[in-house]
Amino acid sequence: MGGYGALRYFILHPHDFNTAGSTSGTIDINFSLFRQVSIEFCNSTRMIDDLERSIGNKTDWADYS
């Protein structure tokens, strides 16, 4: 399943994985959706915090989608 599968399994099984990444997959980096998923599955804003460290402020995310 590649990058999409890695991210999907990470989101669906947050207690089994520490980190996941996609090096060639295509994702839509939607701040509101990622925040909701992060809170629901990780009980924190970890996913969006990690993205902000990697690609910058949420207003810049559209440039990477």
All heavy atoms as TSV, in Angstrom:
chain	resi	resn	atom	element	x	y	z
A	1	MET	N	N	0.805	-1.194	0.000
A	1	MET	CA	C	0.000	0.000	0.000
A	1	MET	C	C	0.847	1.255	0.000
A	1	MET	O	O	0.328	2.337	-0.166
A	1	MET	CB	C	-0.935	0.003	1.199
A	1	MET	CG	C	-2.091	-0.980	1.065
A	1	MET	SD	S	-3.474	-0.581	2.130
A	1	MET	CE	C	-2.913	-1.234	3.682
A	2	GLY	N	N	2.115	1.176	0.220
A	2	GLY	CA	C	2.986	2.343	0.147
A	2	GLY	C	C	2.761	3.367	1.243
A	2	GLY	O	O	2.389	3.048	2.365
A	3	GLY	N	N	3.002	4.638	0.888
A	3	GLY	CA	C	2.919	5.726	1.859
A	3	GLY	C	C	1.535	5.917	2.443
A	3	GLY	O	O	1.378	6.162	3.639
A	4	TYR	N	N	0.518	5.783	1.603
A	4	TYR	CA	C	-0.853	5.913	2.100
A	4	TYR	C	C	-1.149	4.836	3.138
A	4	TYR	O	O	-1.704	5.118	4.189
A	4	TYR	CB	C	-1.864	5.820	0.949
A	4	TYR	CG	C	-3.292	5.691	1.441
A	4	TYR	CD1	C	-3.971	6.815	1.903
A	4	TYR	CD2	C	-3.922	4.461	1.484
A	4	TYR	CE1	C	-5.274	6.704	2.374
A	4	TYR	CE2	C	-5.225	4.339	1.954
A	4	TYR	CZ	C	-5.891	5.463	2.392
A	4	TYR	OH	O	-7.169	5.345	2.863
A	5	GLY	N	N	-0.758	3.608	2.854
A	5	GLY	CA	C	-0.999	2.503	3.784
A	5	GLY	C	C	-0.280	2.716	5.105
A	5	GLY	O	O	-0.821	2.439	6.173
A	6	ALA	N	N	0.947	3.214	5.042
A	6	ALA	CA	C	1.708	3.480	6.264
A	6	ALA	C	C	1.001	4.511	7.136
A	6	ALA	O	O	0.850	4.327	8.353
A	6	ALA	CB	C	3.116	3.964	5.914
A	7	LEU	N	N	0.534	5.583	6.521
A	7	LEU	CA	C	-0.172	6.615	7.289
A	7	LEU	C	C	-1.507	6.110	7.806
A	7	LEU	O	O	-1.901	6.401	8.935
A	7	LEU	CB	C	-0.367	7.872	6.437
A	7	LEU	CG	C	0.907	8.606	6.048
A	7	LEU	CD1	C	0.576	9.782	5.137
A	7	LEU	CD2	C	1.676	9.067	7.265
A	8	ARG	N	N	-2.199	5.317	6.991
A	8	ARG	CA	C	-3.494	4.775	7.407
A	8	ARG	C	C	-3.343	3.858	8.621
A	8	ARG	O	O	-4.073	3.976	9.591
A	8	ARG	CB	C	-4.144	4.030	6.248
A	8	ARG	CG	C	-5.476	3.413	6.609
A	8	ARG	CD	C	-6.196	2.911	5.362
A	8	ARG	NE	N	-7.256	1.988	5.638
A	8	ARG	CZ	C	-8.403	2.274	6.219
A	8	ARG	NH1	N	-8.632	3.502	6.616
A	8	ARG	NH2	N	-9.320	1.348	6.423
A	9	TYR	N	N	-2.375	2.944	8.564
A	9	TYR	CA	C	-2.158	2.046	9.708
A	9	TYR	C	C	-1.736	2.825	10.946
A	9	TYR	O	O	-2.137	2.501	12.061
A	9	TYR	CB	C	-1.123	0.974	9.380
A	9	TYR	CG	C	-1.713	-0.189	8.633
A	9	TYR	CD1	C	-1.263	-0.518	7.375
A	9	TYR	CD2	C	-2.727	-0.960	9.186
A	9	TYR	CE1	C	-1.799	-1.580	6.672
A	9	TYR	CE2	C	-3.280	-2.019	8.500
A	9	TYR	CZ	C	-2.813	-2.331	7.244
A	9	TYR	OH	O	-3.356	-3.377	6.572
A	10	PHE	N	N	-0.938	3.861	10.759
A	10	PHE	CA	C	-0.522	4.688	11.892
A	10	PHE	C	C	-1.726	5.357	12.557
A	10	PHE	O	O	-1.854	5.358	13.779
A	10	PHE	CB	C	0.481	5.745	11.430
A	10	PHE	CG	C	0.840	6.753	12.497
A	10	PHE	CD1	C	1.642	6.397	13.557
A	10	PHE	CD2	C	0.357	8.043	12.434
A	10	PHE	CE1	C	1.964	7.316	14.552
A	10	PHE	CE2	C	0.680	8.975	13.414
A	10	PHE	CZ	C	1.488	8.600	14.475
A	11	ILE	N	N	-2.623	5.903	11.735
A	11	ILE	CA	C	-3.807	6.582	12.269
A	11	ILE	C	C	-4.756	5.582	12.933
A	11	ILE	O	O	-5.310	5.840	13.996
A	11	ILE	CB	C	-4.520	7.380	11.165
A	11	ILE	CG1	C	-3.656	8.579	10.769
A	11	ILE	CG2	C	-5.901	7.841	11.607
A	11	ILE	CD1	C	-4.115	9.285	9.513
A	12	LEU	N	N	-4.925	4.412	12.318
A	12	LEU	CA	C	-5.860	3.415	12.857
A	12	LEU	C	C	-5.309	2.665	14.067
A	12	LEU	O	O	-6.085	2.146	14.865
A	12	LEU	CB	C	-6.240	2.410	11.762
A	12	LEU	CG	C	-7.062	2.976	10.614
A	12	LEU	CD1	C	-7.283	1.896	9.553
A	12	LEU	CD2	C	-8.401	3.499	11.109
A	13	HIS	N	N	-3.993	2.606	14.216
A	13	HIS	CA	C	-3.365	1.837	15.313
A	13	HIS	C	C	-2.295	2.667	16.015
A	13	HIS	O	O	-1.118	2.298	16.029
A	13	HIS	CB	C	-2.760	0.543	14.754
A	13	HIS	CG	C	-3.724	-0.290	13.985
A	13	HIS	ND1	N	-4.678	-1.083	14.599
A	13	HIS	CD2	C	-3.900	-0.447	12.651
A	13	HIS	CE1	C	-5.396	-1.696	13.674
A	13	HIS	NE2	N	-4.957	-1.321	12.481
A	14	PRO	N	N	-2.672	3.784	16.636
A	14	PRO	CA	C	-1.674	4.683	17.215
A	14	PRO	C	C	-0.886	4.076	18.372
A	14	PRO	O	O	0.214	4.525	18.668
A	14	PRO	CB	C	-2.505	5.880	17.677
A	14	PRO	CG	C	-3.867	5.333	17.910
A	14	PRO	CD	C	-4.033	4.262	16.856
A	15	HIS	N	N	-1.418	3.055	19.022
A	15	HIS	CA	C	-0.704	2.449	20.147
A	15	HIS	C	C	0.333	1.434	19.691
A	15	HIS	O	O	1.177	1.015	20.473
A	15	HIS	CB	C	-1.690	1.799	21.110
A	15	HIS	CG	C	-2.671	2.777	21.680
A	15	HIS	ND1	N	-2.292	3.800	22.518
A	15	HIS	CD2	C	-3.995	2.918	21.511
A	15	HIS	CE1	C	-3.350	4.518	22.855
A	15	HIS	NE2	N	-4.394	4.016	22.243
A	16	ASP	N	N	0.290	1.039	18.415
A	16	ASP	CA	C	1.228	0.058	17.885
A	16	ASP	C	C	2.440	0.695	17.211
A	16	ASP	O	O	3.443	0.029	16.990
A	16	ASP	CB	C	0.532	-0.856	16.868
A	16	ASP	CG	C	-0.560	-1.703	17.503
A	16	ASP	OD1	O	-0.430	-2.057	18.699
A	16	ASP	OD2	O	-1.542	-2.007	16.806
A	17	PHE	N	N	2.340	1.987	16.873
A	17	PHE	CA	C	3.408	2.641	16.131
A	17	PHE	C	C	3.784	3.959	16.791
A	17	PHE	O	O	2.938	4.677	17.292
A	17	PHE	CB	C	2.977	2.921	14.689
A	17	PHE	CG	C	2.593	1.686	13.925
A	17	PHE	CD1	C	1.268	1.318	13.792
A	17	PHE	CD2	C	3.569	0.889	13.351
A	17	PHE	CE1	C	0.912	0.177	13.097
A	17	PHE	CE2	C	3.242	-0.252	12.652
A	17	PHE	CZ	C	1.903	-0.610	12.525
A	18	ASN	N	N	5.068	4.276	16.752
A	18	ASN	CA	C	5.555	5.539	17.297
A	18	ASN	C	C	5.554	6.622	16.222
A	18	ASN	O	O	5.243	7.771	16.486
A	18	ASN	CB	C	6.960	5.353	17.860
A	18	ASN	CG	C	7.523	6.625	18.450
A	18	ASN	OD1	O	6.785	7.499	18.863
A	18	ASN	ND2	N	8.822	6.736	18.478
A	19	THR	N	N	5.903	6.238	14.994
A	19	THR	CA	C	6.052	7.196	13.915
A	19	THR	C	C	5.691	6.540	12.584
A	19	THR	O	O	5.889	5.349	12.423
A	19	THR	CB	C	7.519	7.675	13.826
A	19	THR	OG1	O	7.915	8.182	15.091
A	19	THR	CG2	C	7.688	8.759	12.787
A	20	ALA	N	N	5.170	7.319	11.670
A	20	ALA	CA	C	4.919	6.839	10.316
A	20	ALA	C	C	5.248	7.957	9.348
A	20	ALA	O	O	5.191	9.126	9.705
A	20	ALA	CB	C	3.466	6.408	10.150
A	21	GLY	N	N	5.575	7.579	8.147
A	21	GLY	CA	C	5.882	8.594	7.155
A	21	GLY	C	C	5.555	8.120	5.762
A	21	GLY	O	O	5.389	6.932	5.515
A	22	SER	N	N	5.458	9.059	4.888
A	22	SER	CA	C	5.199	8.773	3.483
A	22	SER	C	C	6.245	9.512	2.674
A	22	SER	O	O	6.283	10.737	2.673
A	22	SER	CB	C	3.793	9.245	3.111
A	22	SER	OG	O	3.575	9.102	1.748
A	23	THR	N	N	7.100	8.759	1.993
A	23	THR	CA	C	8.153	9.412	1.219
A	23	THR	C	C	7.756	9.643	-0.232
A	23	THR	O	O	8.378	10.434	-0.918
A	23	THR	CB	C	9.467	8.603	1.255
A	23	THR	OG1	O	9.212	7.303	0.737
A	23	THR	CG2	C	9.989	8.507	2.669
A	24	SER	N	N	6.731	8.937	-0.693
A	24	SER	CA	C	6.329	9.140	-2.080
A	24	SER	C	C	4.816	9.181	-2.258
A	24	SER	O	O	4.334	9.294	-3.372
A	24	SER	CB	C	6.905	8.035	-2.964
A	24	SER	OG	O	6.404	6.779	-2.557
A	25	GLY	N	N	4.090	9.077	-1.176
A	25	GLY	CA	C	2.636	9.106	-1.262
A	25	GLY	C	C	2.108	10.521	-1.424
A	25	GLY	O	O	2.794	11.496	-1.149
A	26	THR	N	N	0.899	10.619	-1.880
A	26	THR	CA	C	0.256	11.911	-2.035
A	26	THR	C	C	-0.804	12.063	-0.965
A	26	THR	O	O	-1.629	11.176	-0.774
A	26	THR	CB	C	-0.410	12.028	-3.423
A	26	THR	OG1	O	0.598	11.829	-4.397
A	26	THR	CG2	C	-1.042	13.370	-3.618
A	27	ILE	N	N	-0.760	13.167	-0.233
A	27	ILE	CA	C	-1.759	13.424	0.801
A	27	ILE	C	C	-2.224	14.863	0.693
A	27	ILE	O	O	-1.503	15.717	0.182
A	27	ILE	CB	C	-1.225	13.140	2.229
A	27	ILE	CG1	C	0.022	13.977	2.537
A	27	ILE	CG2	C	-0.923	11.675	2.413
A	27	ILE	CD1	C	0.497	13.890	3.959
A	28	ASP	N	N	-3.418	15.108	1.140
A	28	ASP	CA	C	-3.951	16.466	1.208
A	28	ASP	C	C	-3.729	16.946	2.633
A	28	ASP	O	O	-4.327	16.413	3.563
A	28	ASP	CB	C	-5.443	16.471	0.855
A	28	ASP	CG	C	-6.050	17.860	0.929
A	28	ASP	OD1	O	-5.305	18.854	1.050
A	28	ASP	OD2	O	-7.288	17.951	0.872
A	29	ILE	N	N	-2.855	17.909	2.812
A	29	ILE	CA	C	-2.523	18.386	4.151
A	29	ILE	C	C	-3.532	19.460	4.551
A	29	ILE	O	O	-3.341	20.640	4.317
A	29	ILE	CB	C	-1.078	18.918	4.212
A	29	ILE	CG1	C	-0.106	17.843	3.734
A	29	ILE	CG2	C	-0.737	19.346	5.625
A	29	ILE	CD1	C	1.323	18.315	3.616
A	30	ASN	N	N	-4.619	19.021	5.128
A	30	ASN	CA	C	-5.706	19.894	5.549
A	30	ASN	C	C	-5.608	20.083	7.057
A	30	ASN	O	O	-5.819	19.140	7.822
A	30	ASN	CB	C	-7.036	19.248	5.161
A	30	ASN	CG	C	-8.234	20.050	5.589
A	30	ASN	OD1	O	-8.423	20.276	6.777
A	30	ASN	ND2	N	-9.049	20.438	4.647
A	31	PHE	N	N	-5.273	21.298	7.503
A	31	PHE	CA	C	-5.020	21.551	8.928
A	31	PHE	C	C	-6.183	21.107	9.807
A	31	PHE	O	O	-5.984	20.400	10.790
A	31	PHE	CB	C	-4.717	23.032	9.171
A	31	PHE	CG	C	-4.519	23.354	10.627
A	31	PHE	CD1	C	-3.307	23.097	11.235
A	31	PHE	CD2	C	-5.542	23.895	11.380
A	31	PHE	CE1	C	-3.115	23.371	12.584
A	31	PHE	CE2	C	-5.365	24.180	12.723
A	31	PHE	CZ	C	-4.148	23.915	13.323
A	32	SER	N	N	-7.396	21.522	9.481
A	32	SER	CA	C	-8.557	21.201	10.324
A	32	SER	C	C	-8.774	19.702	10.428
A	32	SER	O	O	-9.031	19.176	11.515
A	32	SER	CB	C	-9.816	21.865	9.774
A	32	SER	OG	O	-9.662	23.257	9.767
A	33	LEU	N	N	-8.666	19.001	9.304
A	33	LEU	CA	C	-8.851	17.553	9.308
A	33	LEU	C	C	-7.738	16.856	10.083
A	33	LEU	O	O	-8.006	15.971	10.902
A	33	LEU	CB	C	-8.904	17.023	7.875
A	33	LEU	CG	C	-9.068	15.512	7.720
A	33	LEU	CD1	C	-10.377	15.048	8.363
A	33	LEU	CD2	C	-9.027	15.136	6.263
A	34	PHE	N	N	-6.482	17.239	9.844
A	34	PHE	CA	C	-5.372	16.625	10.571
A	34	PHE	C	C	-5.488	16.887	12.072
A	34	PHE	O	O	-5.172	16.021	12.871
A	34	PHE	CB	C	-4.032	17.155	10.048
A	34	PHE	CG	C	-3.400	16.253	9.033
A	34	PHE	CD1	C	-4.056	15.944	7.858
A	34	PHE	CD2	C	-2.163	15.707	9.255
A	34	PHE	CE1	C	-3.483	15.110	6.914
A	34	PHE	CE2	C	-1.580	14.877	8.332
A	34	PHE	CZ	C	-2.238	14.587	7.157
A	35	ARG	N	N	-5.915	18.067	12.454
A	35	ARG	CA	C	-6.072	18.375	13.883
A	35	ARG	C	C	-7.125	17.460	14.493
A	35	ARG	O	O	-6.917	16.885	15.559
A	35	ARG	CB	C	-6.461	19.834	14.074
A	35	ARG	CG	C	-6.534	20.245	15.523
A	35	ARG	CD	C	-6.812	21.745	15.656
A	35	ARG	NE	N	-6.595	22.199	16.998
A	35	ARG	CZ	C	-7.400	21.936	18.030
A	35	ARG	NH1	N	-8.475	21.223	17.860
A	35	ARG	NH2	N	-7.118	22.386	19.235
A	36	GLN	N	N	-8.248	17.288	13.817
A	36	GLN	CA	C	-9.327	16.430	14.301
A	36	GLN	C	C	-8.845	14.975	14.417
A	36	GLN	O	O	-9.089	14.323	15.434
A	36	GLN	CB	C	-10.514	16.512	13.348
A	36	GLN	CG	C	-11.682	15.654	13.736
A	36	GLN	CD	C	-12.809	15.741	12.703
A	36	GLN	OE1	O	-12.741	16.503	11.743
A	36	GLN	NE2	N	-13.827	14.952	12.898
A	37	VAL	N	N	-8.167	14.480	13.399
A	37	VAL	CA	C	-7.657	13.106	13.424
A	37	VAL	C	C	-6.620	12.938	14.528
A	37	VAL	O	O	-6.621	11.948	15.263
A	37	VAL	CB	C	-7.062	12.715	12.053
A	37	VAL	CG1	C	-6.290	11.408	12.136
A	37	VAL	CG2	C	-8.156	12.618	11.011
A	38	SER	N	N	-5.739	13.908	14.684
A	38	SER	CA	C	-4.708	13.844	15.704
A	38	SER	C	C	-5.315	13.771	17.104
A	38	SER	O	O	-4.907	12.955	17.931
A	38	SER	CB	C	-3.788	15.057	15.601
A	38	SER	OG	O	-2.735	14.982	16.523
A	39	ILE	N	N	-6.294	14.606	17.367
A	39	ILE	CA	C	-6.936	14.604	18.683
A	39	ILE	C	C	-7.722	13.317	18.905
A	39	ILE	O	O	-7.664	12.716	19.975
A	39	ILE	CB	C	-7.814	15.854	18.853
A	39	ILE	CG1	C	-6.914	17.092	18.950
A	39	ILE	CG2	C	-8.718	15.733	20.065
A	39	ILE	CD1	C	-7.650	18.406	18.887
A	40	GLU	N	N	-8.424	12.861	17.877
A	40	GLU	CA	C	-9.252	11.659	18.013
A	40	GLU	C	C	-8.417	10.399	18.215
A	40	GLU	O	O	-8.730	9.573	19.054
A	40	GLU	CB	C	-10.135	11.493	16.785
A	40	GLU	CG	C	-11.102	10.332	16.896
A	40	GLU	CD	C	-12.093	10.288	15.752
A	40	GLU	OE1	O	-12.348	11.322	15.111
A	40	GLU	OE2	O	-12.596	9.189	15.497
A	41	PHE	N	N	-7.332	10.246	17.440
A	41	PHE	CA	C	-6.584	9.002	17.486
A	41	PHE	C	C	-5.361	9.045	18.386
A	41	PHE	O	O	-4.938	8.019	18.905
A	41	PHE	CB	C	-6.175	8.579	16.076
A	41	PHE	CG	C	-7.346	8.119	15.254
A	41	PHE	CD1	C	-7.941	8.976	14.356
A	41	PHE	CD2	C	-7.870	6.849	15.400
A	41	PHE	CE1	C	-9.030	8.573	13.598
A	41	PHE	CE2	C	-8.959	6.436	14.662
A	41	PHE	CZ	C	-9.547	7.295	13.759
A	42	CYS	N	N	-4.767	10.205	18.568
A	42	CYS	CA	C	-3.558	10.317	19.384
A	42	CYS	C	C	-3.817	11.019	20.709
A	42	CYS	O	O	-2.919	11.136	21.527
A	42	CYS	CB	C	-2.468	11.066	18.618
A	42	CYS	SG	S	-1.983	10.277	17.088
A	43	ASN	N	N	-5.029	11.528	20.902
A	43	ASN	CA	C	-5.388	12.282	22.103
A	43	ASN	C	C	-4.453	13.462	22.342
A	43	ASN	O	O	-4.175	13.822	23.476
A	43	ASN	CB	C	-5.425	11.370	23.330
A	43	ASN	CG	C	-6.538	10.367	23.249
A	43	ASN	OD1	O	-7.638	10.677	22.799
A	43	ASN	ND2	N	-6.273	9.136	23.664
A	44	SER	N	N	-3.941	14.015	21.245
A	44	SER	CA	C	-3.055	15.176	21.331
A	44	SER	C	C	-2.987	15.822	19.952
A	44	SER	O	O	-3.560	15.327	18.997
A	44	SER	CB	C	-1.653	14.746	21.765
A	44	SER	OG	O	-1.015	14.024	20.732
A	45	THR	N	N	-2.261	16.900	19.861
A	45	THR	CA	C	-2.053	17.557	18.567
A	45	THR	C	C	-0.717	17.130	17.961
A	45	THR	O	O	-0.127	17.846	17.154
A	45	THR	CB	C	-2.111	19.089	18.716
A	45	THR	OG1	O	-1.123	19.496	19.668
A	45	THR	CG2	C	-3.490	19.562	19.140
A	46	ARG	N	N	-0.251	15.952	18.317
A	46	ARG	CA	C	1.064	15.468	17.891
A	46	ARG	C	C	1.249	15.503	16.371
A	46	ARG	O	O	2.289	15.921	15.881
A	46	ARG	CB	C	1.263	14.044	18.394
A	46	ARG	CG	C	2.539	13.426	17.927
A	46	ARG	CD	C	2.680	12.018	18.406
A	46	ARG	NE	N	3.807	11.410	17.728
A	46	ARG	CZ	C	4.035	10.128	17.725
A	46	ARG	NH1	N	3.231	9.311	18.342
A	46	ARG	NH2	N	5.076	9.647	17.091
A	47	MET	N	N	0.241	15.057	15.621
A	47	MET	CA	C	0.393	14.993	14.167
A	47	MET	C	C	0.600	16.371	13.553
A	47	MET	O	O	1.484	16.560	12.717
A	47	MET	CB	C	-0.809	14.304	13.530
A	47	MET	CG	C	-0.879	12.821	13.840
A	47	MET	SD	S	-2.392	12.039	13.264
A	47	MET	CE	C	-2.272	12.227	11.504
A	48	ILE	N	N	-0.195	17.349	13.974
A	48	ILE	CA	C	-0.029	18.681	13.396
A	48	ILE	C	C	1.215	19.373	13.948
A	48	ILE	O	O	1.856	20.135	13.234
A	48	ILE	CB	C	-1.289	19.563	13.561
A	48	ILE	CG1	C	-1.706	19.684	15.007
A	48	ILE	CG2	C	-2.427	19.042	12.718
A	48	ILE	CD1	C	-2.822	20.677	15.246
A	49	ASP	N	N	1.572	19.074	15.183
A	49	ASP	CA	C	2.804	19.632	15.741
A	49	ASP	C	C	4.011	19.138	14.943
A	49	ASP	O	O	4.915	19.909	14.624
A	49	ASP	CB	C	2.959	19.254	17.210
A	49	ASP	CG	C	1.900	19.886	18.096
A	49	ASP	OD1	O	1.242	20.854	17.669
A	49	ASP	OD2	O	1.713	19.385	19.230
A	50	ASP	N	N	4.017	17.826	14.620
A	50	ASP	CA	C	5.111	17.262	13.832
A	50	ASP	C	C	5.155	17.885	12.442
A	50	ASP	O	O	6.236	18.181	11.922
A	50	ASP	CB	C	4.965	15.740	13.714
A	50	ASP	CG	C	5.240	15.010	15.017
A	50	ASP	OD1	O	5.744	15.642	15.964
A	50	ASP	OD2	O	4.942	13.798	15.092
A	51	LEU	N	N	3.997	18.074	11.811
A	51	LEU	CA	C	3.966	18.691	10.484
A	51	LEU	C	C	4.450	20.131	10.529
A	51	LEU	O	O	5.171	20.581	9.633
A	51	LEU	CB	C	2.562	18.624	9.887
A	51	LEU	CG	C	2.190	17.310	9.233
A	51	LEU	CD1	C	0.722	17.314	8.827
A	51	LEU	CD2	C	3.059	17.040	8.025
A	52	GLU	N	N	4.071	20.865	11.563
A	52	GLU	CA	C	4.529	22.257	11.670
A	52	GLU	C	C	6.042	22.319	11.825
A	52	GLU	O	O	6.685	23.194	11.264
A	52	GLU	CB	C	3.831	22.978	12.816
A	52	GLU	CG	C	2.407	23.352	12.488
A	52	GLU	CD	C	1.741	24.196	13.563
A	52	GLU	OE1	O	1.811	23.822	14.748
A	52	GLU	OE2	O	1.157	25.223	13.202
A	53	ARG	N	N	6.621	21.372	12.559
A	53	ARG	CA	C	8.078	21.334	12.685
A	53	ARG	C	C	8.735	20.985	11.351
A	53	ARG	O	O	9.813	21.472	11.042
A	53	ARG	CB	C	8.501	20.321	13.753
A	53	ARG	CG	C	8.448	20.865	15.163
A	53	ARG	CD	C	9.173	19.966	16.145
A	53	ARG	NE	N	8.519	18.680	16.311
A	53	ARG	CZ	C	7.477	18.443	17.106
A	53	ARG	NH1	N	6.959	19.434	17.798
A	53	ARG	NH2	N	6.953	17.257	17.200
A	54	SER	N	N	8.069	20.122	10.566
A	54	SER	CA	C	8.654	19.656	9.306
A	54	SER	C	C	8.488	20.652	8.160
A	54	SER	O	O	9.435	20.890	7.405
A	54	SER	CB	C	8.015	18.337	8.874
A	54	SER	OG	O	8.246	17.349	9.830
A	55	ILE	N	N	7.266	21.202	7.995
A	55	ILE	CA	C	7.024	22.033	6.810
A	55	ILE	C	C	6.576	23.448	7.136
A	55	ILE	O	O	6.233	24.202	6.237
A	55	ILE	CB	C	6.007	21.368	5.859
A	55	ILE	CG1	C	4.649	21.159	6.520
A	55	ILE	CG2	C	6.544	20.075	5.307
A	55	ILE	CD1	C	3.580	20.627	5.582
A	56	GLY	N	N	6.562	23.804	8.401
A	56	GLY	CA	C	6.271	25.184	8.758
A	56	GLY	C	C	4.831	25.440	9.180
A	56	GLY	O	O	4.052	24.533	9.400
A	57	ASN	N	N	4.519	26.690	9.253
A	57	ASN	CA	C	3.226	27.183	9.712
A	57	ASN	C	C	2.084	26.630	8.869
A	57	ASN	O	O	2.219	26.436	7.666
A	57	ASN	CB	C	3.267	28.710	9.623
A	57	ASN	CG	C	2.053	29.375	10.183
A	57	ASN	OD1	O	0.947	29.129	9.714
A	57	ASN	ND2	N	2.251	30.224	11.169
A	58	LYS	N	N	0.935	26.433	9.509
A	58	LYS	CA	C	-0.223	25.858	8.807
A	58	LYS	C	C	-0.659	26.661	7.590
A	58	LYS	O	O	-1.205	26.112	6.659
A	58	LYS	CB	C	-1.406	25.676	9.757
A	58	LYS	CG	C	-2.042	26.974	10.200
A	58	LYS	CD	C	-3.209	26.727	11.131
A	58	LYS	CE	C	-3.847	28.039	11.521
A	58	LYS	NZ	N	-4.954	27.858	12.408
A	59	THR	N	N	-0.370	27.947	7.566
A	59	THR	CA	C	-0.754	28.743	6.398
A	59	THR	C	C	0.089	28.376	5.170
A	59	THR	O	O	-0.306	28.647	4.048
A	59	THR	CB	C	-0.626	30.262	6.669
A	59	THR	OG1	O	0.721	30.561	7.046
A	59	THR	CG2	C	-1.574	30.680	7.787
A	60	ASP	N	N	1.230	27.734	5.386
A	60	ASP	CA	C	2.110	27.306	4.289
A	60	ASP	C	C	1.775	25.911	3.780
A	60	ASP	O	O	2.309	25.480	2.772
A	60	ASP	CB	C	3.580	27.320	4.724
A	60	ASP	CG	C	4.036	28.703	5.134
A	60	ASP	OD1	O	3.516	29.691	4.561
A	60	ASP	OD2	O	4.901	28.799	6.015
A	61	TRP	N	N	0.904	25.189	4.484
A	61	TRP	CA	C	0.637	23.785	4.149
A	61	TRP	C	C	0.093	23.604	2.742
A	61	TRP	O	O	0.402	22.623	2.079
A	61	TRP	CB	C	-0.307	23.160	5.152
A	61	TRP	CG	C	0.293	22.963	6.516
A	61	TRP	CD1	C	1.433	23.545	6.996
A	61	TRP	CD2	C	-0.210	22.168	7.561
A	61	TRP	NE1	N	1.661	23.140	8.277
A	61	TRP	CE2	C	0.656	22.298	8.653
A	61	TRP	CE3	C	-1.344	21.360	7.691
A	61	TRP	CZ2	C	0.450	21.642	9.854
A	61	TRP	CZ3	C	-1.528	20.705	8.894
A	61	TRP	CH2	C	-0.646	20.837	9.965
A	62	ALA	N	N	-0.714	24.524	2.251
A	62	ALA	CA	C	-1.297	24.393	0.916
A	62	ALA	C	C	-0.194	24.301	-0.154
A	62	ALA	O	O	-0.382	23.640	-1.173
A	62	ALA	CB	C	-2.228	25.557	0.615
A	63	ASP	N	N	0.951	24.912	0.104
A	63	ASP	CA	C	2.053	24.843	-0.851
A	63	ASP	C	C	2.607	23.433	-0.997
A	63	ASP	O	O	3.243	23.119	-1.995
A	63	ASP	CB	C	3.200	25.764	-0.423
A	63	ASP	CG	C	2.807	27.229	-0.461
A	63	ASP	OD1	O	1.816	27.569	-1.169
A	63	ASP	OD2	O	3.474	28.037	0.208
A	64	TYR	N	N	2.359	22.572	0.006
A	64	TYR	CA	C	2.900	21.222	-0.007
A	64	TYR	C	C	1.837	20.167	-0.318
A	64	TYR	O	O	2.147	18.981	-0.333
A	64	TYR	CB	C	3.545	20.894	1.336
A	64	TYR	CG	C	4.732	21.788	1.613
A	64	TYR	CD1	C	4.586	22.945	2.385
A	64	TYR	CD2	C	5.982	21.504	1.093
A	64	TYR	CE1	C	5.673	23.777	2.637
A	64	TYR	CE2	C	7.066	22.331	1.338
A	64	TYR	CZ	C	6.890	23.459	2.102
A	64	TYR	OH	O	7.960	24.275	2.350
A	65	SER	N	N	0.603	20.566	-0.512
A	65	SER	CA	C	-0.472	19.604	-0.795
A	65	SER	C	C	-0.561	19.348	-2.286
A	65	SER	O	O	-0.292	20.196	-3.087
A	65	SER	CB	C	-1.820	20.117	-0.300
A	65	SER	OG	O	-1.886	19.985	1.084
